[in-house]
Amino acid sequence: MSNLTNSLKDSLHGKLVIPTDADYDAVRKVYNGMIDKRPAMIAQCADITDVVTCVNFARENSILLAVRGGGHNAGGLGVADDALVIDLSAMKEISIDKISKTVKVQGGCLLKEMDAATHEVGMTVPAGIFGTTGVAGLTLGGGLGYLTRQFGLSIDNFLEAEVVLANGQVVKASAKENSDLFWALRGGGGNFGVVVSFVFKLQPAHTIYGGPMLWDISDTKEILTWYHKFISSAPDNVYGFFATLTVPPFPPFPEHLHLKKMCGIVWCYTGDMDKAEEIFKPIRAVKTPALDFVGPMPVPVLQTLFDGLYPPGLQWYWKADYVKDLPEEAINIHVKYGNELPTALSSMHMYPVNGFASRIGKNDTAWNYRDANYAVVIVGIDADPANKNKIIKWARDYWDEHHPYSAGGAYINFMMDEGEDRIKATYGDNYKKLAEIKAKYDPNNLFSVNQNIQPQRAAAMA
Ligand SMILES: Cc1cc2nc3c(=O)[nH]c(=O)nc-3n(C[C@H](O)[C@H](O)[C@H](O)COP(=O)(O)OP(=O)(O)OC[C@H]3O[C@@H](n4cnc5c(N)ncnc54)[C@H](O)[C@@H]3O)c2cc1C
């Protein structure tokens, strides 16, 4: 171990893992098994002081810095070759303030941990659909899920951040303090510093009526056409995302459906539970579903419903787009590629981002696609690395055909490492302001392992 590494190890309260340690291979792994990066050091930070120490160490010694929240990032941007990784997974404090109806969550928390804590007081934070995802990365990219139509994105419920900046300073960011930084954190990803804690507004959702409803894949055109019309004008408290998928070959799925390709909608109704059956009557009447697992359930159950089907370490290849409209040509593409799902775990999800989320201004936060109706994600997934090329080809071919019908950019949290043009397309007219804020808070791009925004001073961009 070099003197430099030793000096960092000695100054941390948490543990520093290096390549010669027995647990190095386990610790360097991220959720996506396609990512195989070998960092120089992984600092399992115990507190804010450790984070400051690591930021200063990386800057002073010109070492590439990566930051890891839940390790779920599509492109594996929580780890990098030869980098010092700030791993926040040991920083999991959660504190709820019942009076102000807020929750403060440290940067290493997973969604399921936050959900379990807030559920105890009958509340929730709008976030994603898998409990194993990190609160930090999900929120900094936007955060979309079952409550998007009723309460907005995670960033629309994000009130305050505590951030370690590139110069090692610890600052607060909110509507009142460092408001430019706060604007950028709401969608701008990990570009601006290490967010050690988040304060969120709590929303009243305890028990919902939801779950998956599936139809045969041959019904995709009919169901998707109906779904688009329905969700475009549905009340905010009715949410459903559309998917093409393959039924898993084990209980509770009925045996006659095992390994059948299907289309489906995963619902979440948050209104009056007494009215739920009535609201879903016309939905069920559109076409009798082949599988109907929709019913009342606590929010944390819905939010973790699919966790077990997707254990860490699978190969994932992601392609994404925002979509405003859904013409017949685009629907036909979903029919075609839904029929050609390359493996049993691969799927396409179409998440609505209308309702409450679309009533926030395009320039009010860094998240620019307030006028989109859906965030579409095409994911080739398989346990076997031998199928890597097959899932990549399906996802790329699907995306190539679909992209002309998209709005241009994609949700940064659903993108692999796809280059600057895709990032610019995603931020649209917010990119210039993001680049200026980056130049103010991180002028030398210390935080570069992310969907990177190049620092650019206002004068240089004129
Ligand atoms: C199975 C699965 C389901 C998903 N479902 C949803 C969903 O329903 N809704 C949704 O919106 N997204 C979803 N996503 C996408 C998810 O939002 C992104 O993968 C996100 O980046 C994950 O955050 P993380 O903290 O787990 O990731 P990490 O890999 O740890 O980090 C992701 C990025 O954020 C940066 N970062 C992480 N923590 C911090 C921090 N504290 N401060 C500064 N920068 C930080 C990292 O540097 C990196 O660039 C899903 C992903 C997976 C794999």
The ligand as a Tripos MOL2 file, in Angstrom:
@<TRIPOS>MOLECULE
LIG
   53    58     1     0     0
SMALL
NO_CHARGES

@<TRIPOS>ATOM
      1 C1        -33.8730   -2.0590  -11.4120 C.3       1 LIG1
      2 C2        -33.9130   -0.5730  -11.6110 C.ar      1 LIG1
      3 C3        -35.1180    0.0880  -11.4830 C.ar      1 LIG1
      4 C4        -35.1730    1.4670  -11.6490 C.ar      1 LIG1
      5 N1        -36.3880    2.1020  -11.5250 N.ar      1 LIG1
      6 C5        -36.4410    3.4510  -11.6020 C.ar      1 LIG1
      7 C6        -37.6660    4.1500  -11.3940 C.ar      1 LIG1
      8 O1        -38.7030    3.5570  -11.1460 O.2       1 LIG1
      9 N2        -37.6580    5.4970  -11.4750 N.ar      1 LIG1
     10 C7        -36.5310    6.1960  -11.7460 C.ar      1 LIG1
     11 O2        -36.6000    7.4170  -11.7790 O.2       1 LIG1
     12 N3        -35.3740    5.5590  -11.9760 N.ar      1 LIG1
     13 C8        -35.2970    4.2160  -11.9100 C.ar      1 LIG1
     14 N4        -34.1220    3.5640  -12.1390 N.ar      1 LIG1
     15 C9        -32.9700    4.3360  -12.5780 C.3       1 LIG1
     16 C10       -32.2600    4.9260  -11.3910 C.3       1 LIG1
     17 O3        -32.8770    6.1470  -11.0570 O.3       1 LIG1
     18 C11       -30.8030    5.2200  -11.7490 C.3       1 LIG1
     19 O4        -30.1860    3.9990  -12.0390 O.3       1 LIG1
     20 C12       -30.0740    5.9580  -10.6450 C.3       1 LIG1
     21 O5        -28.8770    6.4590  -11.1630 O.3       1 LIG1
     22 C13       -29.8050    5.0560   -9.4750 C.3       1 LIG1
     23 O6        -29.2860    5.7530   -8.3980 O.3       1 LIG1
     24 P1        -28.2570    5.0340   -7.4240 P.3       1 LIG1
     25 O7        -27.9440    5.9580   -6.3220 O.co2     1 LIG1
     26 O8        -28.7450    3.6810   -7.1010 O.co2     1 LIG1
     27 O9        -27.0420    4.8380   -8.4380 O.3       1 LIG1
     28 P2        -25.4700    5.0330   -8.3830 P.3       1 LIG1
     29 O10       -24.9700    4.0860   -9.4310 O.co2     1 LIG1
     30 O11       -24.9360    4.8820   -7.0220 O.co2     1 LIG1
     31 O12       -25.2730    6.5240   -8.8400 O.3       1 LIG1
     32 C14       -25.8660    7.0390   -9.9870 C.3       1 LIG1
     33 C15       -25.3070    8.3920  -10.3760 C.3       1 LIG1
     34 O13       -25.6260    9.3440   -9.3630 O.3       1 LIG1
     35 C16       -24.4440    9.8680   -8.7600 C.3       1 LIG1
     36 N5        -24.6500    9.8770   -7.3170 N.ar      1 LIG1
     37 C17       -25.0870    8.8540   -6.5510 C.ar      1 LIG1
     38 N6        -25.1990    9.2530   -5.2810 N.ar      1 LIG1
     39 C18       -24.8240   10.5460   -5.2410 C.ar      1 LIG1
     40 C19       -24.7400   11.5180   -4.2180 C.ar      1 LIG1
     41 N7        -25.0890   11.2330   -2.9810 N.pl3     1 LIG1
     42 N8        -24.3100   12.7490   -4.5280 N.ar      1 LIG1
     43 C20       -23.9540   13.0610   -5.7940 C.ar      1 LIG1
     44 N9        -24.0230   12.1880   -6.8140 N.ar      1 LIG1
     45 C21       -24.4600   10.9450   -6.5390 C.ar      1 LIG1
     46 C22       -23.3410    8.9160   -9.1520 C.3       1 LIG1
     47 O14       -22.1140    9.5440   -9.2120 O.3       1 LIG1
     48 C23       -23.7850    8.4390  -10.5140 C.3       1 LIG1
     49 O15       -23.4260    9.3510  -11.5030 O.3       1 LIG1
     50 C24       -34.0150    2.1950  -11.9580 C.ar      1 LIG1
     51 C25       -32.7980    1.5140  -12.0910 C.ar      1 LIG1
     52 C26       -32.7410    0.1490  -11.9190 C.ar      1 LIG1
     53 C27       -31.4500   -0.5730  -12.0950 C.3       1 LIG1
@<TRIPOS>BOND
     1     1     2 1
     2     2     3 ar
     3     2    52 ar
     4     3     4 ar
     5     4     5 ar
     6     4    50 ar
     7     5     6 ar
     8     6     7 ar
     9     6    13 1
    10     7     8 2
    11     7     9 ar
    12     9    10 ar
    13    10    11 2
    14    10    12 ar
    15    12    13 ar
    16    13    14 ar
    17    14    15 1
    18    14    50 ar
    19    15    16 1
    20    16    17 1
    21    16    18 1
    22    18    19 1
    23    18    20 1
    24    20    21 1
    25    20    22 1
    26    22    23 1
    27    23    24 1
    28    24    25 2
    29    24    26 1
    30    24    27 1
    31    27    28 1
    32    28    29 2
    33    28    30 1
    34    28    31 1
    35    31    32 1
    36    32    33 1
    37    33    34 1
    38    33    48 1
    39    34    35 1
    40    35    36 1
    41    35    46 1
    42    36    37 ar
    43    36    45 ar
    44    37    38 ar
    45    38    39 ar
    46    39    40 ar
    47    39    45 ar
    48    40    41 1
    49    40    42 ar
    50    42    43 ar
    51    43    44 ar
    52    44    45 ar
    53    46    47 1
    54    46    48 1
    55    48    49 1
    56    50    51 ar
    57    51    52 ar
    58    52    53 1
@<TRIPOS>SUBSTRUCTURE
     1 LIG1         1 GROUP 0 **** ****
